Amino acid sequence: MAGKYGPTRGELQFRAAFSVVGLIAIAVLVAVRGVPKGPGLVEVFGIALVFFGGTLVHALWRLRPSAGRGPDR
């Protein structure tokens, strides 16, 4: 359960789903257009993958079962 001021479980699920869609979109982009060269490489693989991947990891981390955590976490 999220804290008093944290995101709700539904919002975390939305973030995870949105991140998966974003990662799929990047994969389709690379499959259709190929690996970008120059600044596009940094933009697509650097910024976008870090954003979507980081958001997915964070959302899944927060959604994990809370069996081992205390009541305030």
N, C-alpha and C positions, 0 to 999 in steps of 0.2 A: 504494500500500500504506500502510495506517495505521501510525503509529509504534508503539513498544513498548507504550505506555499508552493509545493512542487507540482509537476504536471500529473494529471490523472492517468489512470491505466489506459483509458481510451485514447488520450493524446499520445502516449508512448507507443501504442499499437499503430496509430496513424503515422507517426514519425518513422517507425520501422518499415511499414508498408511503402511509404513515400520514398524511403531510401532504397528499397529493393527495386522499385520502379525506375528510380534514377540510375542505379547501377546497370539495370537491363537496358535502359536507353543509351548509356555510354557504350555498352557492348554491341548494341545494334549499330550505333554510329561508326564504331571501329570496323565492324564487319562489312558495312556498306561502303564507307569512304576510305578505309584503310587507316593505318597508323599515321597521325599527323606529324608533320616535320616543323621544326623551328619553335616559335612561341606557342603554337597550337598544342604541341606535345606537353608543355608545362601546364597549359590551361586545362586540357582534358584530363591528363593523367595526374597532374599535381593537385590542382585545386578541386576539381570535381570529384575525383576518387577519394581524396581526403575528407571532403565534406560529406558525401553520401556514405562512405565507409565508416567514418567516425560517428555520424549520426546513428547509423544502424547498430554499431557496437554499443554505443551509449544507451540506446533505447532497449536493446536486448539485455544489457547489464542491469538496467533498472527494472525490467520485467521478470527477472529470474525469481524463482520461488524464495520466499522469505523465511523458510523454516529455521535456518541457522542464525538469523539476525534477531536482535533485540526488539522490544516493542516500540522503540523510538526511531527505528530505521526503516 
